Amino acid sequence: MTGGRLKLAAILAILLGSGLALLAWSQAWYAVALVPGSAASGSGSLEVSGQAASPALSALALAGLALAGALTIAGPVIRIVLGVLAAVLGGCIVLAASISLADPVAAVSGAVADATGVAGAASTAELVDDLASSGWPVVALIGGVLVALAGVGVITTAGAWPTSRRYGGGVRMQPDDRGASAPSDRAVDDWDDLTRGDDPTDDHPQRGGATPTDPDVGPADPAPPTGGADTTR
C-alpha cells in the first residue's frame, strides 16, 4: 500500500471511530424500570441516553474528529505526536464505554436521581427494578477501538506518508534571475534619468552621462605626440 493510501486509511478510520462514538452518545443506552411509585411523574419506566450514561464521550469523540483534520496537514514529526494522541483518545473512548457496560446501574444513577429526586448511588440503585441495555454502548466501544488502532497505524506508518507542500514536499525552487532588476529599482533609474534631462522612454537611454558610439563615425584621430621631439630627418 502506498503512503498516500496509508494516510487516507488512517484518517478515515479516526473519522469513522469518532463518528460512531458521537452517534452512540446521542442515542438511548438503557431502558430502566423503576420501583412502582418512585418516579415523580408516576411512570415506572425511564430511558437513559449516552449523554447521561457517559457524559465524557462527546468531548472525546469531538477531539478525535479535530485530530483527524489536523492529520491532513501535519508534518512528519507532528503526525507522530497526533498518532500518539489518537491512540490515547481511542483508549479513553473504550474506557468510558466499558465503565458504563460494566456497571449500568451506576451509569444510570444520575438519570434516576433526576427523575425521582433521590440522591446517592446506593439509594438510586434500590429504585431500579429492571434494566435493559441497547447496543449503542457496544457501538461506542467499537468506535474507540477503531480510533486507537488508527493511532497506532499513524505512529508506525507516518514515515511513509507523502509530505504536504506546506512543509516543502515537492516544491521546486525557481532559479534566481539576478540579471533582472526589480520594478522599484527601475523606477529609481527612470527618475535619475529625468533629473539629468534624459528621456526614460528612449530605447537607448544615456545613463551616467555616457555618449553612445555612432557606428557611422570612426574613432577620433589620436592627438599628435608632445614633447617637442623632431621626428623628421
Phi and psi in degrees as GROMACS dihedral restraints (atoms count N, CA, C in turn):
[ dihedral_restraints ]
;  ai    aj    ak    al  type     phi  dphi    fc
    3     4     5     6     1   -73.6    20    10
    4     5     6     7     1   164.9    20    10
    6     7     8     9     1   -62.2    20    10
    7     8     9    10     1   -37.1    20    10
    9    10    11    12     1   -64.4    20    10
   10    11    12    13     1   -39.0    20    10
   12    13    14    15     1   -71.3    20    10
   13    14    15    16     1   -35.2    20    10
   15    16    17    18     1   -62.4    20    10
   16    17    18    19     1   -43.0    20    10
   18    19    20    21     1   -62.2    20    10
   19    20    21    22     1   -46.4    20    10
   21    22    23    24     1   -63.2    20    10
   22    23    24    25     1   -42.0    20    10
   24    25    26    27     1   -64.0    20    10
   25    26    27    28     1   -42.3    20    10
   27    28    29    30     1   -65.9    20    10
   28    29    30    31     1   -43.6    20    10
   30    31    32    33     1   -66.2    20    10
   31    32    33    34     1   -42.2    20    10
   33    34    35    36     1   -64.6    20    10
   34    35    36    37     1   -37.1    20    10
   36    37    38    39     1   -64.6    20    10
   37    38    39    40     1   -40.2    20    10
   39    40    41    42     1   -66.2    20    10
   40    41    42    43     1   -42.5    20    10
   42    43    44    45     1   -62.4    20    10
   43    44    45    46     1   -43.9    20    10
   45    46    47    48     1   -65.0    20    10
   46    47    48    49     1   -47.1    20    10
   48    49    50    51     1   -63.0    20    10
   49    50    51    52     1   -44.0    20    10
   51    52    53    54     1   -66.2    20    10
   52    53    54    55     1   -38.9    20    10
   54    55    56    57     1   -64.3    20    10
   55    56    57    58     1   -39.9    20    10
   57    58    59    60     1   -63.4    20    10
   58    59    60    61     1   -42.1    20    10
   60    61    62    63     1   -64.6    20    10
   61    62    63    64     1   -40.6    20    10
   63    64    65    66     1   -69.2    20    10
   64    65    66    67     1   -39.1    20    10
   66    67    68    69     1   -64.8    20    10
   67    68    69    70     1   -43.5    20    10
   69    70    71    72     1   -63.1    20    10
   70    71    72    73     1   -37.3    20    10
   72    73    74    75     1   -61.2    20    10
   73    74    75    76     1   -30.8    20    10
   75    76    77    78     1   -85.8    20    10
   76    77    78    79     1    -3.2    20    10
   78    79    80    81     1  -102.1    20    10
   79    80    81    82     1   171.7    20    10
   81    82    83    84     1   -79.3    20    10
   82    83    84    85     1   125.5    20    10
   84    85    86    87     1   -95.6    20    10
   85    86    87    88     1   -40.8    20    10
   87    88    89    90     1  -134.8    20    10
   88    89    90    91     1   146.1    20    10
   90    91    92    93     1  -113.4    20    10
   91    92    93    94     1   115.5    20    10
   93    94    95    96     1  -107.8    20    10
   94    95    96    97     1   128.3    20    10
   96    97    98    99     1   -99.3    20    10
   97    98    99   100     1   117.0    20    10
   99   100   101   102     1   -90.8    20    10
  100   101   102   103     1   161.4    20    10
  102   103   104   105     1   -60.3    20    10
  103   104   105   106     1   134.1    20    10
  105   106   107   108     1   -53.8    20    10
  106   107   108   109     1   131.9    20    10
  108   109   110   111     1    84.8    20    10
  109   110   111   112     1     0.4    20    10
  111   112   113   114     1   -84.8    20    10
  112   113   114   115     1   -29.1    20    10
  114   115   116   117     1   -77.3    20    10
  115   116   117   118     1   145.4    20    10
  117   118   119   120     1   -65.1    20    10
  118   119   120   121     1   -31.7    20    10
  120   121   122   123     1   -82.7    20    10
  121   122   123   124     1    -8.3    20    10
  123   124   125   126     1    92.0    20    10
  124   125   126   127     1   -12.6    20    10
  126   127   128   129     1   -84.9    20    10
  127   128   129   130     1   141.0    20    10
  129   130   131   132     1   -95.3    20    10
  130   131   132   133     1     6.1    20    10
  132   133   134   135     1  -115.3    20    10
  133   134   135   136     1   151.4    20    10
  135   136   137   138     1  -148.5    20    10
  136   137   138   139     1   131.7    20    10
  138   139   140   141     1  -104.5    20    10
  139   140   141   142     1   126.5    20    10
  141   142   143   144     1  -113.3    20    10
  142   143   144   145     1   123.7    20    10
  144   145   146   147     1   -88.5    20    10
  145   146   147   148     1   170.5    20    10
  147   148   149   150     1   -64.7    20    10
  148   149   150   151     1   -25.7    20    10
  150   151   152   153     1   -60.0    20    10
  151   152   153   154     1   -36.4    20    10
  153   154   155   156     1   -88.4    20    10
  154   155   156   157     1   -34.5    20    10
  156   157   158   159     1   -77.3    20    10
  157   158   159   160     1   -31.1    20    10
  159   160   161   162     1  -146.3    20    10
  160   161   162   163     1    79.3    20    10
  162   163   164   165     1   -62.6    20    10
  163   164   165   166     1   -31.4    20    10
  165   166   167   168     1   -75.5    20    10
  166   167   168   169     1   -10.8    20    10
  168   169   170   171     1   -64.7    20    10
  169   170   171   172     1   -35.7    20    10
  171   172   173   174     1   -66.5    20    10
  172   173   174   175     1   -41.9    20    10
  174   175   176   177     1   -64.4    20    10
  175   176   177   178     1   -39.5    20    10
  177   178   179   180     1   -66.7    20    10
  178   179   180   181     1   -40.8    20    10
  180   181   182   183     1   -66.7    20    10
  181   182   183   184     1   -41.7    20    10
  183   184   185   186     1   -65.8    20    10
  184   185   186   187     1   -36.5    20    10
  186   187   188   189     1   -63.8    20    10
  187   188   189   190     1   -37.0    20    10
  189   190   191   192     1   -65.3    20    10
  190   191   192   193     1   -39.2    20    10
  192   193   194   195     1   -64.4    20    10
  193   194   195   196     1   -42.6    20    10
  195   196   197   198     1   -65.2    20    10
  196   197   198   199     1   -37.6    20    10
  198   199   200   201     1   -64.4    20    10
  199   200   201   202     1   -38.8    20    10
  201   202   203   204     1   -62.7    20    10
  202   203   204   205     1   -39.0    20    10
  204   205   206   207     1   -65.0    20    10
  205   206   207   208     1   -38.8    20    10
  207   208   209   210     1   -67.7    20    10
  208   209   210   211     1   -31.4    20    10
  210   211   212   213     1   -65.4    20    10
  211   212   213   214     1   -24.9    20    10
  213   214   215   216     1   -67.0    20    10
  214   215   216   217     1   -23.9    20    10
  216   217   218   219     1  -121.6    20    10
  217   218   219   220     1     6.1    20    10
  219   220   221   222     1   -73.8    20    10
  220   221   222   223     1   147.3    20    10
  222   223   224   225     1   -80.2    20    10
  223   224   225   226     1   178.5    20    10
  225   226   227   228     1   -58.7    20    10
  226   227   228   229     1   -38.4    20    10
  228   229   230   231     1   -79.4    20    10
  229   230   231   232     1   -43.8    20    10
  231   232   233   234     1   -64.5    20    10
  232   233   234   235     1   -34.1    20    10
  234   235   236   237     1   -67.5    20    10
  235   236   237   238     1   -27.6    20    10
  237   238   239   240     1   -66.3    20    10
  238   239   240   241     1   -44.0    20    10
  240   241   242   243     1   -62.3    20    10
  241   242   243   244     1   -43.4    20    10
  243   244   245   246     1   -66.1    20    10
  244   245   246   247     1   -32.8    20    10
  246   247   248   249     1   -63.7    20    10
  247   248   249   250     1   -40.9    20    10
  249   250   251   252     1   -63.4    20    10
  250   251   252   253     1   -43.5    20    10
  252   253   254   255     1   -63.1    20    10
  253   254   255   256     1   -38.1    20    10
  255   256   257   258     1   -63.8    20    10
  256   257   258   259     1   -41.4    20    10
  258   259   260   261     1   -62.8    20    10
  259   260   261   262     1   -40.0    20    10
  261   262   263   264     1   -68.1    20    10
  262   263   264   265     1   -43.2    20    10
  264   265   266   267     1   -61.3    20    10
  265   266   267   268     1   -43.8    20    10
  267   268   269   270     1   -59.9    20    10
  268   269   270   271     1   -41.2    20    10
  270   271   272   273     1   -63.4    20    10
  271   272   273   274     1   -38.0    20    10
  273   274   275   276     1   -67.8    20    10
  274   275   276   277     1   -37.8    20    10
  276   277   278   279     1   -63.7    20    10
  277   278   279   280     1   -43.3    20    10
  279   280   281   282     1   -61.5    20    10
  280   281   282   283     1   -41.9    20    10
  282   283   284   285     1   -64.5    20    10
  283   284   285   286     1   -43.8    20    10
  285   286   287   288     1   -62.5    20    10
  286   287   288   289     1   -43.0    20    10
  288   289   290   291     1   -70.2    20    10
  289   290   291   292     1   -36.2    20    10
  291   292   293   294     1   -67.8    20    10
  292   293   294   295     1   -38.3    20    10
  294   295   296   297     1   -61.2    20    10
  295   296   297   298     1   -42.2    20    10
  297   298   299   300     1   -66.8    20    10
  298   299   300   301     1   -40.1    20    10
  300   301   302   303     1   -69.9    20    10
  301   302   303   304     1   -34.2    20    10
  303   304   305   306     1   -70.4    20    10
  304   305   306   307     1   -34.3    20    10
  306   307   308   309     1  -138.8    20    10
  307   308   309   310     1    77.0    20    10
  309   310   311   312     1   -65.0    20    10
  310   311   312   313     1   -29.0    20    10
  312   313   314   315     1   -64.5    20    10
  313   314   315   316     1   -41.5    20    10
  315   316   317   318     1   -68.4    20    10
  316   317   318   319     1   -33.4    20    10
  318   319   320   321     1   -66.6    20    10
  319   320   321   322     1   -31.7    20    10
  321   322   323   324     1   -94.6    20    10
  322   323   324   325     1     5.1    20    10
  324   325   326   327     1   -59.7    20    10
  325   326   327   328     1   -42.6    20    10
  327   328   329   330     1   -64.4    20    10
  328   329   330   331     1   -41.2    20    10
  330   331   332   333     1   -66.4    20    10
  331   332   333   334     1   -38.9    20    10
  333   334   335   336     1   -65.5    20    10
  334   335   336   337     1   -39.4    20    10
  336   337   338   339     1   -64.5    20    10
  337   338   339   340     1   -39.7    20    10
  339   340   341   342     1   -65.9    20    10
  340   341   342   343     1   -35.7    20    10
  342   343   344   345     1   -78.6    20    10
  343   344   345   346     1   -31.0    20    10
  345   346   347   348     1  -108.0    20    10
  346   347   348   349     1   -19.7    20    10
  348   349   350   351     1    80.3    20    10
  349   350   351   352     1     8.9    20    10
  351   352   353   354     1   -97.7    20    10
  352   353   354   355     1   127.3    20    10
  354   355   356   357     1  -101.7    20    10
  355   356   357   358     1   157.0    20    10
  357   358   359   360     1   102.1    20    10
  358   359   360   361     1   133.0    20    10
  360   361   362   363     1   -62.8    20    10
  361   362   363   364     1   -41.2    20    10
  363   364   365   366     1   -66.7    20    10
  364   365   366   367     1   -39.6    20    10
  366   367   368   369     1   -69.1    20    10
  367   368   369   370     1   -41.8    20    10
  369   370   371   372     1   -69.5    20    10
  370   371   372   373     1   -32.0    20    10
  372   373   374   375     1   -64.1    20    10
  373   374   375   376     1   -32.3    20    10
  375   376   377   378     1   -70.8    20    10
  376   377   378   379     1   -21.0    20    10
  378   379   380   381     1   -85.8    20    10
  379   380   381   382     1    -9.5    20    10
  381   382   383   384     1   -85.2    20    10
  382   383   384   385     1   114.7    20    10
  384   385   386   387     1   -87.9    20    10
  385   386   387   388     1   -40.0    20    10
  387   388   389   390     1  -154.1    20    10
  388   389   390   391     1   154.4    20    10
  390   391   392   393     1  -145.0    20    10
  391   392   393   394     1   129.7    20    10
  393   394   395   396     1  -121.0    20    10
  394   395   396   397     1   134.0    20    10
  396   397   398   399     1  -102.5    20    10
  397   398   399   400     1   143.1    20    10
  399   400   401   402     1   -92.4    20    10
  400   401   402   403     1  -178.1    20    10
  402   403   404   405     1   -87.4    20    10
  403   404   405   406     1    -1.9    20    10
  405   406   407   408     1   -67.0    20    10
  406   407   408   409     1   -35.5    20    10
  408   409   410   411     1   -59.7    20    10
  409   410   411   412     1   -35.3    20    10
  411   412   413   414     1   -68.9    20    10
  412   413   414   415     1   -36.2    20    10
  414   415   416   417     1   -62.8    20    10
  415   416   417   418     1   -42.3    20    10
  417   418   419   420     1   -62.5    20    10
  418   419   420   421     1   -40.1    20    10
  420   421   422   423     1   -63.6    20    10
  421   422   423   424     1   -42.5    20    10
  423   424   425   426     1   -62.8    20    10
  424   425   426   427     1   -40.3    20    10
  426   427   428   429     1   -60.8    20    10
  427   428   429   430     1   -40.8    20    10
  429   430   431   432     1   -64.5    20    10
  430   431   432   433     1   -38.2    20    10
  432   433   434   435     1   -63.5    20    10
  433   434   435   436     1   -40.9    20    10
  435   436   437   438     1   -61.7    20    10
  436   437   438   439     1   -45.0    20    10
  438   439   440   441     1   -63.6    20    10
  439   440   441   442     1   -42.7    20    10
  441   442   443   444     1   -64.7    20    10
  442   443   444   445     1   -44.2    20    10
  444   445   446   447     1   -64.9    20    10
  445   446   447   448     1   -38.1    20    10
  447   448   449   450     1   -64.3    20    10
  448   449   450   451     1   -38.7    20    10
  450   451   452   453     1   -61.8    20    10
  451   452   453   454     1   -41.9    20    10
  453   454   455   456     1   -63.5    20    10
  454   455   456   457     1   -39.4    20    10
  456   457   458   459     1   -63.4    20    10
  457   458   459   460     1   -37.3    20    10
  459   460   461   462     1   -63.5    20    10
  460   461   462   463     1   -43.3    20    10
  462   463   464   465     1   -62.5    20    10
  463   464   465   466     1   -41.0    20    10
  465   466   467   468     1   -82.8    20    10
  466   467   468   469     1   -23.6    20    10
  468   469   470   471     1  -116.8    20    10
  469   470   471   472     1     4.4    20    10
  471   472   473   474     1   -60.8    20    10
  472   473   474   475     1   -31.6    20    10
  474   475   476   477     1   -66.4    20    10
  475   476   477   478     1   -22.6    20    10
  477   478   479   480     1   -91.4    20    10
  478   479   480   481     1    -5.4    20    10
  480   481   482   483     1   -70.7    20    10
  481   482   483   484     1   147.0    20    10
  483   484   485   486     1   -68.0    20    10
  484   485   486   487     1   144.3    20    10
  486   487   488   489     1   -84.9    20    10
  487   488   489   490     1   134.9    20    10
  489   490   491   492     1   -67.1    20    10
  490   491   492   493     1   147.9    20    10
  492   493   494   495     1   -60.7    20    10
  493   494   495   496     1   -24.1    20    10
  495   496   497   498     1   -62.9    20    10
  496   497   498   499     1   -25.8    20    10
  498   499   500   501     1  -109.8    20    10
  499   500   501   502     1    20.6    20    10
  501   502   503   504     1    97.7    20    10
  502   503   504   505     1    -0.3    20    10
  504   505   506   507     1   -72.9    20    10
  505   506   507   508     1   124.7    20    10
  507   508   509   510     1    73.2    20    10
  508   509   510   511     1    11.5    20    10
  510   511   512   513     1   -91.2    20    10
  511   512   513   514     1   129.0    20    10
  513   514   515   516     1  -106.5    20    10
  514   515   516   517     1   130.2    20    10
  516   517   518   519     1   -77.5    20    10
  517   518   519   520     1   132.6    20    10
  519   520   521   522     1   -79.5    20    10
  520   521   522   523     1   142.3    20    10
  522   523   524   525     1   -63.1    20    10
  523   524   525   526     1   146.8    20    10
  525   526   527   528     1   -83.3    20    10
  526   527   528   529     1   115.9    20    10
  528   529   530   531     1   -86.7    20    10
  529   530   531   532     1    90.4    20    10
  531   532   533   534     1   -76.6    20    10
  532   533   534   535     1   -16.2    20    10
  534   535   536   537     1   -78.0    20    10
  535   536   537   538     1   -22.2    20    10
  537   538   539   540     1   -86.3    20    10
  538   539   540   541     1   139.1    20    10
  540   541   542   543     1   -97.4    20    10
  541   542   543   544     1   150.8    20    10
  543   544   545   546     1   -70.4    20    10
  544   545   546   547     1   154.2    20    10
  546   547   548   549     1   -56.8    20    10
  547   548   549   550     1   -37.0    20    10
  549   550   551   552     1   -64.9    20    10
  550   551   552   553     1   -36.8    20    10
  552   553   554   555     1   -66.6    20    10
  553   554   555   556     1   -40.5    20    10
  555   556   557   558     1   -65.2    20    10
  556   557   558   559     1   -36.1    20    10
  558   559   560   561     1   -64.0    20    10
  559   560   561   562     1   -39.6    20    10
  561   562   563   564     1   -65.7    20    10
  562   563   564   565     1   -40.5    20    10
  564   565   566   567     1   -63.1    20    10
  565   566   567   568     1   -41.7    20    10
  567   568   569   570     1   -63.4    20    10
  568   569   570   571     1   -38.4    20    10
  570   571   572   573     1   -65.7    20    10
  571   572   573   574     1   -39.9    20    10
  573   574   575   576     1   -63.2    20    10
  574   575   576   577     1   -37.7    20    10
  576   577   578   579     1   -62.0    20    10
  577   578   579   580     1   -42.4    20    10
  579   580   581   582     1   -63.1    20    10
  580   581   582   583     1   -39.2    20    10
  582   583   584   585     1   -67.4    20    10
  583   584   585   586     1   -25.7    20    10
  585   586   587   588     1   -88.1    20    10
  586   587   588   589     1    -3.3    20    10
  588   589   590   591     1    88.1    20    10
  589   590   591   592     1    11.6    20    10
  591   592   593   594     1   -92.8    20    10
  592   593   594   595     1   155.8    20    10
  594   595   596   597     1   -92.8    20    10
  595   596   597   598     1   113.1    20    10
  597   598   599   600     1   -69.0    20    10
  598   599   600   601     1   -14.7    20    10
  600   601   602   603     1   -85.9    20    10
  601   602   603   604     1    -4.1    20    10
  603   604   605   606     1   -67.5    20    10
  604   605   606   607     1   141.6    20    10
  606   607   608   609     1   -67.1    20    10
  607   608   609   610     1   -25.9    20    10
  609   610   611   612     1  -126.6    20    10
  610   611   612   613     1    75.9    20    10
  612   613   614   615     1   -67.1    20    10
  613   614   615   616     1   147.3    20    10
  615   616   617   618     1   -96.0    20    10
  616   617   618   619     1    97.6    20    10
  618   619   620   621     1   -95.0    20    10
  619   620   621   622     1   138.0    20    10
  621   622   623   624     1    73.1    20    10
  622   623   624   625     1    15.6    20    10
  624   625   626   627     1    78.6    20    10
  625   626   627   628     1    10.0    20    10
  627   628   629   630     1   -78.3    20    10
  628   629   630   631     1   140.2    20    10
  630   631   632   633     1   -96.7    20    10
  631   632   633   634     1   123.9    20    10
  633   634   635   636     1   -67.0    20    10
  634   635   636   637     1   153.1    20    10
  636   637   638   639     1   -85.9    20    10
  637   638   639   640     1   129.8    20    10
  639   640   641   642     1   -84.2    20    10
  640   641   642   643     1   121.0    20    10
  642   643   644   645     1   -65.6    20    10
  643   644   645   646     1   -20.6    20    10
  645   646   647   648     1   -84.7    20    10
  646   647   648   649     1   -11.1    20    10
  648   649   650   651     1  -109.4    20    10
  649   650   651   652     1   127.2    20    10
  651   652   653   654     1   -76.5    20    10
  652   653   654   655     1   175.4    20    10
  654   655   656   657     1   -67.5    20    10
  655   656   657   658     1   148.7    20    10
  657   658   659   660     1   -64.5    20    10
  658   659   660   661     1   147.8    20    10
  660   661   662   663     1   -64.7    20    10
  661   662   663   664     1   139.1    20    10
  663   664   665   666     1   -66.7    20    10
  664   665   666   667     1   147.5    20    10
  666   667   668   669     1   -68.3    20    10
  667   668   669   670     1   143.9    20    10
  669   670   671   672     1   -62.3    20    10
  670   671   672   673     1   148.1    20    10
  672   673   674   675     1   -64.9    20    10
  673   674   675   676     1   147.1    20    10
  675   676   677   678     1  -108.0    20    10
  676   677   678   679     1   172.5    20    10
  678   679   680   681     1   118.2    20    10
  679   680   681   682     1    -6.5    20    10
  681   682   683   684     1    76.6    20    10
  682   683   684   685     1     8.5    20    10
  684   685   686   687     1   -74.8    20    10
  685   686   687   688     1   132.6    20    10
  687   688   689   690     1   -87.7    20    10
  688   689   690   691     1   116.4    20    10
  690   691   692   693     1   -96.4    20    10
  691   692   693   694     1    -5.5    20    10
  693   694   695   696     1   -88.4    20    10
  694   695   696   697     1   149.6    20    10
